[in-house]
């Protein structure tokens, strides 16, 4: 869907549309458990599946009505061709100064963020309170509310993004994560989550805008696929490696170390951008 948006929107609308897309995606993620729970509580389970199927069919029919001009090739689609396309994109990205900054920085920031957010916070709440799951749900609700507000405000303030915007958003993200290890209490977590809730959509929208704007249109699909591969690889490695260290290192220390390294990677990106501005190069299709 991210690769489709540039084909159906104007460039000046890109920031607003990306933000609206995030708003709908995150809103549906928050509302989905409540709606599904209501169906299970008041109706039969098969009704939930029937409604889900109807939603998928309706989505398919709506998407089918969108007319776009796509780059088509005569190559047969296969898993091998998909892997080759991704490899070709990474080869192109390796020679592009903008992508050489964006992708490694994204990997590092997400790597040091994932474990703290998905596992460390819940473990810390179990350690600090008697009702860890309830507090975790409450904090996730605060995060969701802040993200929704951020997605409404950001496109009003920012119409365009750059790699420098992404770098400062990542730095703000790291500052928010630093609060988890420094404060290590529930009020401190609320403060940190507020900052993270503002910076996560900020950095995410900046990264999406850069991919949409600087990657050639014929490679948009491969670009967003490569971005997804990078994010999932970073998530997986974070949970494996930092999760393993959690058996030997205190949770607060792991949170603090991860946040410091996250800040360091963001600061290095800012220094590199300041010293040597990346050249914007639009390559032809591979």
N, C-alpha and C positions, 0 to 999 in steps of 0.2 A: 504493500500500500504506500509506503514512503516513496518508492521509486515512481509510483503513478502520479503523485501529487504535482510534481513539476510539469507534467504533461497536460494537466487540466486547470492550472492556476497561473496567474501572472506573477512575475518576479516580485513586484511590490506587495503582493498578497501573501507571499511565501511564509513570512514570520507569523502572521495571524492564522493562516491555515494549519501550519505545523502545531501551533499552540492549541488550536481547537481540536485537532486530531488527538493530541496528548490528553486534553481535557476529557474528551469522550472516552478514550481508552481507559484512563485511570478512574473516571467516574463509574464506568461499567464494572471495573474490577472491584470497586468498593460496594456497589449496589448488588452485584451478582449473588454473593452469599445470602444477603437479606431476602432477595426475591426468591431464590431457590429454597431457602428455609421456609418462606411463607407457603410456597407450593406444596412442599413436603408435609407441612403442618396441617394445612386445610384441605388439600386435595390428594388424589392418588398419585403415585410416583410416575405412572405412565403419562399423566398430563404434563409433567415437567419435561419429559422427553419429547412429547408431541410439540410443545411450544418451542423447545430448542430447535427441533427439526424445521418448524415453520419459519423461525428466524433465519436459519441458514439458507433456506430456499428463497426467502424474501431478499436477503443480502445478495444472493447469486443473481436474481432477476434485476436488482437495482444496478449492480456492477456491469451486467451485460448491456445495459443501456448507454454506458459511457463510451463515447467514440473517441479514440486516440490513435495517433499515428505512431506505430511501434517500429523499431528496427528489427527486421526479421532476417534470419539466415536459413540456408538450405540444410544445415547440419541436423542430423537426427538427435533428439534429446535423449540423454542417458546419464547415469550417475557418473560415468567416466568423463563425459563431456562437461558436466557440471563442475567436477573437480579441476579439469583443465582450464575452464573459464575463470575459476577462482584463482588458480595459479597465475594465469595471464594478468589478472587484475593486480595481484600482489606484485608482480614484476613491474607493471606500470607504476604502481604506487611507490615502489622502491626508488624510482627515478624522478618522482615528483616531490619537490621540497615541502609542499604543504602537507601531503599525506605522510611524509617521513616524520613530521612533527606530530600530526594528529593521532595516528594509530598507536605508536608506542606510548604516548602520553595517556591515551584512553585506556590501554591495557593496564598500565601501572596504577592509575587512579581507581579503576574498577576492582583490580586485584586487592588493593589494601582496604577498599570499602566493603566488599561483599561479606566477608566473614563477620566483621563487627556488626553489620546491619542485620544479616539473616540469622546468625547464631549467637554471636557474642552478647548482643543486647538482651536476648531472652535468658541466657545463662546468668547474666549480671542481675536481672530482675529476680530470678529465682534465688540468687545469693543474697539480695538486699531486702526482699519482701517475702511474705507468705503466700501471696497470690500473684505469682509471676505472669501467668497467662493473661489474667485480667488486666494487669498493668500494661503488658505488651500490646494487647488489643486496643487499649485506651491510647497509647502512644502512637500506634499505627493510624488511629483515627485522626489524631492531631496532625500527623504527617500528611495524610490524605487531604485534609482541609487546607493546609498551607500550600500544598502542591496545586490544588484547584485555584486558589487565590493567585498564586504565582503565574499560572498559565493564563489567567485573565489579564494581569497587569503587564507582563513582559512584552507582549506584542504592541501594547499601547506606547511603551517607552522605547523599545528597540524594533526598528524596521529592518535592520540588517545586522549580521553578525560577522565576526572575523575570528581568526585563530587567536588573536589577542583577547577577544571577548571570552572565548572558550578557556583560555589559560587563567584569566582572573576568576571566572566562574568555578573552575576546578580548585583554585586557591581558596575561595570562600567555602567550597565544599569540604576541603581539608580542615579549615578552621572549625567548622561545625563538628566534624568527626573528632577533632582534638578534645572537644568538651566532654565526650564520653569517658575518656581516660583520665582527664584532669579532675572533673567533678565527681564522677562515679557515685551519683545518687539520683533519685527520681526527679527532683526539681532541675538538676543539672542536665538530665537527659531531655527534659521538655525543652529547655533552652537550646540544646544542641540539635534536637529534631526540627525545631523551627528554622534554624539556619540551614540545615540539610534540605529541608522541604523547599526552601527558596532556591538553593543552589543546584539541586539535582535537575529540575526542569530547565533551568537557565543553561547549564552545561549541555544537557541533552538537546535542547533546541538549537544551540550554537553548533553542535556537532552535525546534526541533521542538515542545517542550513549550509554548512561548508560542503558536505557531500553532495547536496543538490545543486549547489552553485558552481563548484570547482571541478567536479568529476564530469567528464563528457557525457552528454545525454545517452549515447549508445551504451554506456557502461554503468548507468544508474542501478540496474538490477544487480549486477555483479558487485557494485560498490556497497550496497546495503546488505547483500548476502555476506560479503567479507566482513563488514562491520558486525553483523550478528555472530559470525563464527568467532571473531575476536572477543566479543563480550561473553559468549558462552564458555570459551576456553579460559578466559580470565576468571569467571565465576567458579568454574570447576576446580581450577588450580588453587584458588584462594581457599575454598572449602577443604580441599585435601591437605594442602601444606600448612596453612595457619591452623586448621582444625587439628592437625597432628601436634603442632606445637602447644595447643591448648591443654594437652595432657601434662605438660611439664612447666608451663609458664602461667602466672596468674592472669585472669581475664582482664583486669584493669591495665596491667602492664602490656598485654597484647594489643588492647585497644589504643593505648598511648603510642606504642611503637608504630603500629599501622598508620595512625593519623600523622605522625611526624614524617614517616616515609612518603605518605601521600602528599603532604605539604611540600616536601623536598622535591618531589617529581614535578609538581605544579610550578614551584619557584624556578626550577631549572628550565622549564619550558618558557617562562616569562623572560629569563635572562637570555636564552637563545634567540627568542623573537626580537628582543631589544637590540642585541648585538648584530644579528644578521636577519633582516626581514626575508621571509620565504618568498620566492618568486612564484607568481601565479602563472601557471602554464596550462592551457587547455589543449590536450592531446587529441588526436583523431581517434576514431574507433579502432579497437584491436582487431 
